[in-house]
Amino acid sequence: MNAWYLICFLSALAVFIAFSNQYILKMQTTIAITTGSVVISLLLILAVKMLGDETALFITQVVSGIDFNQLLLKGMLGFLLFAGALEIDLAALKRQRWEITILVLFSTLVSTFIVGYLSYYIFALLSFPVPFIYCLLFGALISPTDPIAVLAIIKQMRAPQGISIQVEGESLFNDGVGLVIFTTIFAVAFYGTEASFQEIAELFLVDAIGGIVFGLVIAVVGHFVIINCKDINTRLLVTLTIPSAGFALANIWEISGALAMVTSGILLGNITRAKASKKRGPDGTRYVKDFWHATDSFLNALLFLIIGMLIVTMPLSWEIIGLGLVMVPVVLLARFISVGSPYLIFKRFRQYDKHSVKILTWGGLRGGLALAMAAAIPSNQITVEDMDLHDIMVIITYVVVIFSIIVQGLTISPLIQKSIQAAEAKAKSIK
């Protein structure tokens, strides 16, 4: 069985889990898929232990045929970010543009360094010395949040728009910024890029600004084609071309394809959709929205199952799993500090939901992007305590992500409910 067949079978499995969830667990789909992938991973690990080395070798050979860097960071990521950006409300985003900008730039960078420094000292304290540059790399890959699971819960519970757009806008943009930070540190760690401030700033700015400008360009071209195209199928194909060919071109030019997809997705999802609805009616754009919503859910489900298979091939140990569990409170603390500190200033100029920081902290779920970046770290190049750095990073990231989506995802509802009650009480007092 080759890698392509494996992806096909995992796709079918993802759909089966999503279907079964409607009648059995009745959980939010992403949480159900994640839980299912963990259970399947554990069963496969158990099967490998029981069936012997030949089965382990077979699974390893199949999974090793997948180039995770190409599949995830160079492929699926473009579709995931574009699909999420299509759902952003541009008008609501503008009202909180300064808050989201600061959270995206300041909070993501601060969280990266907090996690990097704390993990460096904690790893050393636990007699597991990881060089600082790789701890910083871990901070960069674990700091961006995943909007998919928590946004579904927020929309389902009809949370106040203020907190909803903060979570949504920050999650999408910090994916792009987080990837730029990761790429910058990655270049220093593995390609020997000069680590001077000027070199790093130049690499960061070219990557980020280049991605945003390119996103604007392809959005303008896409807008023109979609508005003037009469065929429904061709309009849909145009939206597919942007996260495929557009994302690939951004990667070739070495600019941020992630920020390009977020920028183009927001513009097409608001300006183009509004104009197309006026020209052809709401039914003329609804099918595009439904298609991308389904695609987003499917790719996230597939991603977690693929990473689950990757975990099966790694040398798991209680020591590494324990390190992952230790990193959970570290990541949450970094998130709380990096999000909470800007709000001390925000509150001087505007009133906010008193639960905003709590929801942004506990609802800042880690997901597919963190796993994709961890999986992209080169194998068999750096060893720590006789273990491959790639395996260490993937396992620790997997533990943090699983806790994030299953535990935080399942317990965020009470916080959102309090936010809804506070908004309702405020509305009544005004009346």
Rosetta blueprint (number, residue, H / E / L):
1 M L
2 N L
3 A H
4 W H
5 Y H
6 L H
7 I H
8 C H
9 F H
10 L H
11 S H
12 A H
13 L H
14 A H
15 V H
16 F H
17 I H
18 A H
19 F H
20 S H
21 N H
22 Q L
23 Y L
24 I L
25 L L
26 K L
27 M L
28 Q L
29 T H
30 T H
31 I H
32 A H
33 I H
34 T H
35 T H
36 G H
37 S H
38 V H
39 V H
40 I H
41 S H
42 L H
43 L H
44 L H
45 I H
46 L H
47 A H
48 V H
49 K H
50 M H
51 L H
52 G L
53 D H
54 E H
55 T H
56 A H
57 L H
58 F H
59 I H
60 T H
61 Q H
62 V H
63 V H
64 S H
65 G L
66 I L
67 D L
68 F H
69 N H
70 Q H
71 L H
72 L H
73 L H
74 K H
75 G H
76 M H
77 L H
78 G H
79 F H
80 L H
81 L H
82 F H
83 A H
84 G H
85 A H
86 L L
87 E L
88 I L
89 D L
90 L H
91 A H
92 A H
93 L H
94 K H
95 R H
96 Q L
97 R H
98 W H
99 E H
100 I H
101 T H
102 I H
103 L H
104 V H
105 L H
106 F H
107 S H
108 T H
109 L H
110 V H
111 S H
112 T H
113 F H
114 I H
115 V H
116 G H
117 Y H
118 L H
119 S H
120 Y H
121 Y H
122 I H
123 F H
124 A H
125 L H
126 L L
127 S L
128 F L
129 P L
130 V L
131 P L
132 F H
133 I H
134 Y H
135 C H
136 L H
137 L H
138 F H
139 G H
140 A H
141 L H
142 I H
143 S L
144 P L
145 T L
146 D L
147 P H
148 I H
149 A H
150 V H
151 L H
152 A H
153 I H
154 I H
155 K H
156 Q H
157 M H
158 R L
159 A L
160 P L
161 Q H
162 G H
163 I H
164 S H
165 I H
166 Q H
167 V H
168 E H
169 G H
170 E H
171 S H
172 L H
173 F H
174 N H
175 D H
176 G H
177 V H
178 G H
179 L H
180 V H
181 I H
182 F H
183 T H
184 T H
185 I H
186 F H
187 A H
188 V H
189 A H
190 F H
191 Y L
192 G L
193 T L
194 E L
195 A L
196 S L
197 F H
198 Q H
199 E H
200 I H
201 A H
202 E H
203 L H
204 F H
205 L H
206 V H
207 D H
208 A H
209 I H
210 G H
211 G H
212 I H
213 V H
214 F H
215 G H
216 L H
217 V H
218 I H
219 A H
220 V H
221 V H
222 G H
223 H H
224 F H
225 V H
226 I H
227 I H
228 N H
229 C L
230 K L
231 D L
232 I H
233 N H
234 T H
235 R H
236 L H
237 L H
238 V H
239 T H
240 L H
241 T H
242 I H
243 P H
244 S H
245 A H
246 G H
247 F H
248 A H
249 L H
250 A H
251 N H
252 I H
253 W L
254 E L
255 I L
256 S L
257 G H
258 A H
259 L H
260 A H
261 M H
262 V H
263 T H
264 S H
265 G H
266 I H
267 L H
268 L H
269 G H
270 N H
271 I H
272 T H
273 R H
274 A H
275 K H
276 A H
277 S H
278 K H
279 K H
280 R H
281 G L
282 P L
283 D H
284 G H
285 T H
286 R H
287 Y H
288 V H
289 K H
290 D H
291 F H
292 W H
293 H H
294 A H
295 T H
296 D H
297 S H
298 F H
299 L H
300 N H
301 A H
302 L H
303 L H
304 F H
305 L H
306 I H
307 I H
308 G H
309 M H
310 L H
311 I H
312 V H
313 T L
314 M L
315 P L
316 L L
317 S L
318 W H
319 E H
320 I H
321 I H
322 G H
323 L H
324 G H
325 L H
326 V H
327 M H
328 V H
329 P H
330 V H
331 V H
332 L H
333 L H
334 A H
335 R H
336 F H
337 I H
338 S H
339 V H
340 G H
341 S H
342 P H
343 Y H
344 L H
345 I H
346 F H
347 K L
348 R L
349 F L
350 R L
351 Q L
352 Y L
353 D L
354 K L
355 H L
356 S H
357 V H
358 K H
359 I H
360 L H
361 T H
362 W H
363 G L
364 G L
365 L L
366 R L
367 G L
368 G H
369 L H
370 A H
371 L H
372 A H
373 M H
374 A H
375 A H
376 A L
377 I L
378 P L
379 S L
380 N L
381 Q L
382 I L
383 T E
384 V E
385 E L
386 D L
387 M E
388 D E
389 L H
390 H H
391 D H
392 I H
393 M H
394 V H
395 I H
396 I H
397 T H
398 Y H
399 V H
400 V H
401 V H
402 I H
403 F H
404 S H
405 I H
406 I H
407 V H
408 Q H
409 G H
410 L H
411 T H
412 I L
413 S H
414 P H
415 L H
416 I H
417 Q H
418 K H
419 S H
420 I H
421 Q H
422 A H
423 A H
424 E H
425 A H
426 K H
427 A H
428 K H
429 S H
430 I H
431 K L
